[in-house]
Amino acid sequence: MSAPIYDFTVETLKGQTTTLAPWAGKVLLIVNTASKCGLTPQYEGLEALHRKYADKGLAILGFPCNQFGAQEPGSADEIESFCSVNYGVSFPMFAKIDVNGDTAHPLYKFLKDAAPGILDTKAIKWNFTKFIVGRDGTVIDRVAPTTAPAEIEARLVELLG
C-alpha cells in the first residue's frame, strides 16, 4: 500500500497531469518557489543537492507560487526558462499553485497538516519553505524559507542512508 502523499495529482510545467507516485521510495524535498524573491538564489543550492544526490534517491520537487508579494508572476514557459537559464534547474518543476488559503493545492494542505510550523501554525510563511518526506512517504519536517539547502544536506544524506 502506498503512502497518501503519492496519490496527489499535480500538473507539470508542461501541463501534463501526474501523481507523486513516480517518486515513491525516494527522499523528497518539496519546495514552494518564486523567481523574483530575495531567496530565489536558493535554486542554486537546490540544484546542487539534486545533482549530487538524485542517483542516491533524493528528489527535489519545485512548486512555483505567486502568493507572497507576487514574486512568481510568470507563465509556465517563463518560469521554466528563468530556472533553466539562470540556475540550470534540472529537477522537476510543477505548475504554479497556491499554498495557502481556500485555493491551496491539496498536496500543500496535506503537508501543512503533517508538519505544522512554529507554534503549530499551518500557513506557509514565505517562498522556499521546504518539506522533507522520507522514503516511506512520511512527512518528516518543515524547514524555514531562510534555511539554505546546504544547511539541510547532512539531514538529507542521513535519510538517504
C-alpha positions as CSV (number, residue, x, y, z in Angstrom):
1,M,0.0,0.0,0.0
2,S,1.4,3.4,-0.9
3,A,1.5,6.4,1.4
4,P,-1.2,9.0,0.8
5,I,1.3,11.6,-0.4
6,Y,1.9,9.6,-3.6
7,D,-1.8,9.8,-4.6
8,F,-1.9,13.6,-5.0
9,T,-2.4,14.8,-8.6
10,V,-0.1,17.5,-9.7
11,E,0.5,19.3,-13.0
12,T,3.9,19.7,-14.6
13,L,5.1,23.0,-16.0
14,K,4.4,21.4,-19.4
15,G,0.8,20.9,-18.5
16,Q,0.9,17.2,-18.0
17,T,-1.0,15.6,-15.1
18,T,0.7,13.1,-12.9
19,T,0.8,12.0,-9.3
20,L,3.7,11.8,-7.0
21,A,3.8,8.0,-7.4
22,P,6.9,8.2,-9.7
23,W,8.9,9.5,-6.7
24,A,7.7,6.7,-4.3
25,G,10.6,5.3,-2.4
26,K,12.7,8.4,-2.7
27,V,13.6,11.1,-0.1
28,L,11.6,14.1,-1.2
29,L,12.4,17.8,-0.7
30,I,9.2,19.7,-1.7
31,V,9.7,23.4,-2.1
32,N,7.4,26.3,-3.0
33,T,9.5,28.5,-5.2
34,A,9.5,32.0,-6.8
35,S,11.6,33.7,-9.4
36,K,11.6,37.3,-8.1
37,C,12.3,36.7,-4.4
38,G,15.3,37.6,-2.3
39,L,15.5,33.8,-1.6
40,T,15.5,32.9,-5.3
41,P,19.2,32.1,-5.3
42,Q,18.3,29.0,-3.3
43,Y,17.6,27.5,-6.7
44,E,21.4,27.1,-7.0
45,G,21.6,25.2,-3.7
46,L,18.6,23.0,-4.6
47,E,20.1,22.2,-8.0
48,A,23.5,21.3,-6.3
49,L,21.7,18.9,-4.0
50,H,19.8,17.4,-6.9
51,R,22.9,16.8,-9.0
52,K,24.8,15.4,-6.0
53,Y,22.1,13.0,-4.6
54,A,19.5,12.3,-7.3
55,D,21.2,9.0,-8.1
56,K,21.2,8.1,-4.4
57,G,17.4,8.6,-4.2
58,L,16.8,12.3,-3.5
59,A,14.1,14.0,-5.4
60,I,13.6,17.8,-5.3
61,L,10.1,18.9,-6.4
62,G,9.6,22.6,-7.1
63,F,6.1,24.2,-6.9
64,P,6.1,27.9,-8.1
65,C,3.7,30.1,-6.1
66,N,2.7,33.7,-6.6
67,Q,1.1,34.2,-3.1
68,F,4.0,36.0,-1.5
69,G,4.5,39.6,-2.8
70,A,3.5,38.5,-6.3
71,Q,7.1,37.2,-6.7
72,E,6.2,34.5,-9.3
73,P,4.2,36.4,-11.9
74,G,5.4,34.4,-14.9
75,S,3.8,31.9,-17.1
76,A,4.9,28.2,-17.0
77,D,7.2,28.8,-20.0
78,E,8.7,31.9,-18.4
79,I,9.2,30.0,-15.1
80,E,10.9,27.1,-16.9
81,S,13.1,29.4,-18.9
82,F,14.1,31.5,-15.9
83,C,15.0,28.4,-13.8
84,S,16.9,26.8,-16.7
85,V,18.8,29.9,-17.9
86,N,19.7,31.4,-14.5
87,Y,20.2,28.3,-12.3
88,G,20.4,25.3,-14.6
89,V,17.5,23.7,-12.8
90,S,17.0,20.1,-13.9
91,F,14.9,18.8,-11.0
92,P,11.1,18.6,-11.6
93,M,9.2,21.8,-11.6
94,F,5.4,21.9,-11.5
95,A,2.6,24.3,-12.5
96,K,2.1,27.3,-10.3
97,I,-0.1,26.6,-7.3
98,D,-1.4,28.3,-4.2
99,V,-0.1,27.0,-0.9
100,N,-2.3,28.9,1.5
101,G,-6.0,29.8,1.8
102,D,-9.1,28.2,0.4
103,T,-7.4,27.7,-3.0
104,A,-4.4,25.9,-1.6
105,H,-3.4,22.8,-3.5
106,P,-4.4,19.6,-1.7
107,L,-0.8,18.5,-1.5
108,Y,0.1,21.6,0.5
109,K,-2.9,21.2,2.7
110,F,-1.6,17.7,3.5
111,L,2.0,18.8,4.0
112,K,0.9,21.7,6.3
113,D,-1.2,19.3,8.4
114,A,1.5,16.7,8.6
115,A,4.3,19.2,9.6
116,P,2.9,22.4,11.1
117,G,5.2,25.4,11.6
118,I,6.3,27.2,14.7
119,L,3.5,27.2,17.4
120,D,1.6,24.7,15.3
121,T,0.8,27.3,12.6
122,K,-0.3,25.8,9.3
123,A,0.2,28.7,6.9
124,I,3.3,28.8,4.7
125,K,5.2,31.9,5.7
126,W,7.1,32.7,2.5
127,N,8.7,31.3,-0.7
128,F,11.2,28.5,-0.3
129,T,9.5,26.7,2.6
130,K,10.8,23.2,2.4
131,F,9.1,19.9,3.4
132,I,11.2,16.8,3.9
133,V,9.5,13.5,3.1
134,G,11.0,10.1,3.9
135,R,11.3,7.2,1.5
136,D,8.1,5.7,3.0
137,G,6.1,8.8,2.2
138,T,6.0,10.1,5.8
139,V,6.3,13.9,6.1
140,I,9.3,14.3,8.4
141,D,9.8,18.0,8.8
142,R,9.1,21.6,7.6
143,V,12.1,23.7,7.0
144,A,12.1,27.5,7.2
145,P,12.3,29.5,4.0
146,T,15.6,31.2,5.1
147,T,17.3,27.9,5.7
148,A,19.7,27.4,2.8
149,P,19.6,24.0,1.1
150,A,23.2,23.3,2.1
151,E,22.1,23.6,5.8
152,I,19.9,20.5,5.5
153,E,22.3,18.4,3.3
154,A,23.5,16.3,6.3
155,R,19.9,15.5,7.3
156,L,19.0,14.5,3.7
157,V,22.1,12.3,3.5
158,E,21.2,10.6,6.7
159,L,17.7,9.9,5.3
160,L,19.2,8.6,2.1
161,G,21.1,6.0,4.1
